[in-house]
């Protein structure tokens, strides 16, 4: 996107985009940060009294006037940008170890320039302004002419001590040795390339000189590495001792807190008495609950014998009703049968009533009972034939081999 096309958004109140459009909000803040950093370092923004400072930036109505555009007016979200510009404070707050929070003034200059993305080295006046601001206004560090000590978290920064100066001197020495190691490694690489080039050119003397210099540099490099390892061991012990101090202080503070809390709890006898009293009161609650349960059971007591007798009576009544309904149903179905039939005798022979429709009913016998029921049906037929004509009797005999009697 064209930078000019973003101007309406940059000069608008884009703070509402913090939630609705986080990416757009971050892009606008980053753009304003770059503009303010570059304009300040270039001396394009003057202070209210007219002087130019390439590190400090005065905020307020004067800054809004400096940034005002004839076309777009004043930037409405500049406060959000200013708040986001305290990257150095955030970076300094990230240090955890007490030893890590001790710097030489030169180390502070380098780290501040790197954090603030300053390409050129900060001047002495820039460093003085920055230290003054962080110590007086932000209260996150203490410093003197050689050492800078960062405060731990929100603690008030302590004055610079002799131990702080010794630790800063050790860290400065380690930094210098690292610089020497990097320089020696670069020299060794260059001498190796020089010797190879001399060999390719068949220049024996130049190749030997380069190799001798490379050996000297390699010896110095090994010595620097040994020295650095030794210093790092010392630094590690100092850091461990410093952390031990913090740990012991925390343990002492915790001991004091526990002592106060235990005093509020009381003696062990007081605790035992409290527990015994608690158990006693809980036992009373259980006793009351047991008594209430027994009262409920006595009130709701039921005579189980009476319940069983009533159930048996209901079963008998139900069975008698079923038998009566079955007899009535059978009598109804045999109502159209002309011969006198004893329902009990029919049921005794295992005949089953089968419906074939509203007007037709059959008495069907199972296979093992066919012979006996056939004889029974023959007797019924004989009784019926006494009242029928000879033709009807003949038809009846033709059907006596069937295992069912159809009633119409």
Residue pairs with C-beta under 8 A, 6 or more apart in sequence:
6 28
6 31
7 69
7 71
7 72
8 72
9 24
9 28
10 28
10 31
10 32
10 72
10 75
11 69
11 72
11 73
11 74
11 75
11 76
12 76
12 77
13 76
13 77
14 24
14 25
14 28
14 77
14 80
15 25
15 77
15 80
17 24
17 25
17 28
18 25
18 80
28 77
29 80
29 81
29 84
32 75
32 77
32 78
32 81
33 81
33 84
33 85
36 45
36 57
36 81
36 85
37 116
37 117
37 118
39 45
40 53
40 54
40 55
40 56
40 57
41 54
41 55
41 118
41 120
42 54
43 52
43 54
45 52
45 57
45 63
45 66
46 52
46 66
47 53
47 56
47 58
47 62
48 58
48 60
48 62
53 129
54 123
54 126
55 122
55 123
55 125
55 126
55 129
55 130
56 129
56 130
56 133
57 63
59 78
59 82
63 78
64 74
64 75
64 78
65 74
67 74
67 75
67 78
68 74
75 81
87 115
87 116
88 112
88 115
88 116
88 130
88 134
89 134
89 138
89 140
91 111
91 115
92 134
92 140
92 141
92 150
93 140
93 153
95 101
95 150
97 239
97 242
97 243
98 152
98 239
98 242
98 243
98 245
98 246
99 167
99 235
99 238
99 239
99 242
100 239
101 149
101 150
101 151
101 152
102 147
102 148
102 149
102 150
102 164
102 167
102 168
102 171
103 111
103 147
103 148
103 149
103 150
103 168
103 171
104 146
104 147
104 148
104 168
104 169
104 171
104 172
105 127
105 143
105 145
105 146
105 147
105 148
106 172
107 148
107 168
107 171
107 172
107 175
108 127
108 131
108 143
108 148
109 121
109 122
109 127
112 118
112 122
112 127
112 130
113 120
113 121
113 122
122 130
131 141
131 143
131 148
134 140
134 141
135 141
135 142
135 143
135 157
139 151
139 156
139 157
140 150
140 151
140 157
141 148
141 149
141 150
141 151
141 157
142 148
142 149
142 151
142 157
142 158
142 159
142 160
143 149
143 160
144 160
146 165
146 168
147 160
147 164
147 165
147 168
149 157
149 158
149 160
149 164
150 157
151 157
151 158
167 238
170 231
170 234
170 235
170 238
171 235
173 231
174 228
174 231
174 232
174 235
177 224
177 227
177 228
177 231
178 228
180 224
181 221
181 224
181 225
181 228
184 217
184 220
184 221
184 224
185 221
187 217
188 214
188 217
188 218
188 221
191 210
191 211
191 213
191 214
191 217
192 210
192 214
194 206
194 210
195 206
195 207
195 210
195 211
195 214
198 204
198 206
198 207
198 210
199 207
265 271
327 343
329 353
330 343
330 346
330 347
330 353
331 343
333 353
333 361
333 407
334 341
334 343
334 346
334 361
334 407
336 407
336 408
337 407
338 384
338 387
339 380
339 381
339 383
339 384
340 383
341 380
345 376
346 363
349 365
349 369
349 372
349 373
349 376
350 365
350 366
350 369
350 373
351 363
351 364
351 365
351 373
351 405
352 363
352 364
352 365
352 366
353 361
353 362
353 363
354 361
354 362
354 363
354 364
355 361
356 362
359 408
360 406
360 407
360 408
361 406
361 407
362 404
362 405
362 406
362 407
363 404
363 405
363 407
364 403
364 404
365 373
365 403
365 404
367 403
370 403
373 403
374 400
374 401
374 403
377 400
377 405
378 400
380 405
381 396
381 397
381 400
384 396
385 392
385 393
385 396
388 396
